[in-house]
């Protein structure tokens, strides 16, 4: 699906949020600057996160939030070397109900993703630098 601007991205995040249930794991793929963090923030807002700031969890790795219906773990695995590093910090707790996991850079430890993980890929439109393509699998 083509997301022509930020408003379209927010609308897509809202539509996806309506489908999410506890235990959902979302893996966001895309190059640097593709909009993974923007989409994650829009998705968490749509799920009821009220925190004023939703910083990227690049350094924290896992940032927990409370949504309207369930807790949400926003994760960024960019700085992770391997799955063992994530297991050491207890990531598996966040990959099951009641949590919803939103993971940026999941390719750093794909073996930890539950089989039911939904994969979202954001790519920059080469003809429109402010537009993104979103593929949901």
C-alpha positions in Angstrom: 0.0 0.0 0.0 1.2 3.5 -0.8 1.5 5.9 2.1 1.7 9.3 0.4 2.4 11.3 3.5 2.4 11.3 7.3 -1.4 11.5 7.5 -1.7 8.3 5.4 0.9 6.6 7.6 -1.1 7.5 10.7 -4.3 6.2 9.1 -2.7 2.9 8.2 -1.4 2.5 11.7 -4.9 3.2 13.1 -6.4 0.5 10.8 -3.8 -2.0 11.9 -4.2 -1.2 15.6 -7.8 -2.2 15.4 -6.8 -5.7 14.5 -4.2 -6.2 17.2 -4.8 -8.5 20.2 -2.7 -9.5 23.2 0.2 -11.7 22.1 0.6 -10.0 18.7 4.1 -9.6 17.5 4.8 -7.0 14.7 8.2 -7.0 13.0 9.0 -3.8 11.2 11.6 -4.1 8.4 13.1 -1.3 6.4 16.3 0.6 5.8 17.4 3.5 7.9 15.0 6.4 7.3 12.2 4.2 6.0 9.9 5.3 8.7 9.8 2.4 11.1 9.9 4.6 14.2 7.3 7.0 12.9 5.0 4.1 12.1 5.7 2.5 15.5 4.8 5.7 17.3 1.6 6.2 15.3 0.6 2.6 16.0 1.2 2.9 19.7 -0.8 6.2 19.8 -3.6 4.3 18.0 -3.4 1.6 20.7 -3.8 4.2 23.4 -0.3 5.0 24.6 -0.7 8.3 26.4 3.0 9.1 27.2 3.9 12.5 26.0 7.2 11.3 24.5 7.7 8.0 22.8 11.4 7.9 22.2 13.1 5.4 20.0 14.3 2.5 22.1 17.6 2.3 20.2 19.6 2.5 23.4 17.1 1.1 25.9 16.4 -1.8 23.5 12.9 -2.4 25.1 10.6 0.4 26.1 7.4 -0.7 27.8 4.1 1.2 27.6 0.5 0.8 28.7 -2.1 1.0 25.9 -5.9 1.1 26.4 -6.3 -2.6 26.2 -2.9 -4.2 26.8 0.7 -3.5 27.6 3.0 -2.8 24.6 6.7 -3.4 24.2 8.4 -1.2 21.6 11.8 -2.8 20.8 14.7 -1.8 18.6 17.2 -4.6 18.0 19.5 -2.5 15.8 22.4 -2.5 18.3 22.0 -6.3 19.1 24.7 -8.7 18.1 22.7 -11.9 18.5 19.7 -13.6 20.0 21.6 -14.5 23.2 22.0 -10.8 24.1 18.2 -10.4 23.9 17.6 -13.6 26.0 19.9 -12.2 28.7 17.6 -9.2 29.1 14.4 -11.2 29.2 12.9 -10.3 25.8 10.9 -13.5 25.6 8.5 -12.2 28.3 7.4 -9.4 25.9 6.7 -11.9 23.0 3.7 -13.4 24.6 0.3 -12.4 26.0 -0.6 -10.0 27.5 2.0 -8.0 25.7 2.0 -6.7 22.2 5.5 -6.5 20.7 6.5 -3.9 18.1 10.0 -4.7 17.0 12.3 -2.6 14.8 15.3 -4.4 13.1 13.9 -7.9 13.8 16.4 -9.4 11.4 19.1 -9.1 14.1 17.5 -12.1 15.9 14.9 -13.7 13.7 15.0 -17.0 15.7 13.3 -15.3 18.6 10.2 -14.2 16.6 7.1 -16.2 17.3 5.7 -18.2 14.3 2.6 -15.9 14.2 4.7 -12.7 13.8 3.3 -10.3 11.3 6.0 -8.7 9.1 5.7 -5.1 8.0 8.1 -3.7 5.4 8.4 0.0 4.8 10.3 1.2 1.7 10.9 4.7 0.5 9.2 5.5 -2.8 12.1 6.4 -5.2 9.9 8.9 -7.1 8.4 10.6 -4.0 10.9 10.8 -1.1 8.1 11.6 1.5 6.1 8.6 0.5 6.4 5.1 1.7 5.3 1.7 0.6 3.9 -0.6 3.3 3.7 -4.3 2.8 2.1 -6.3 5.5 2.6 -10.1 5.6 
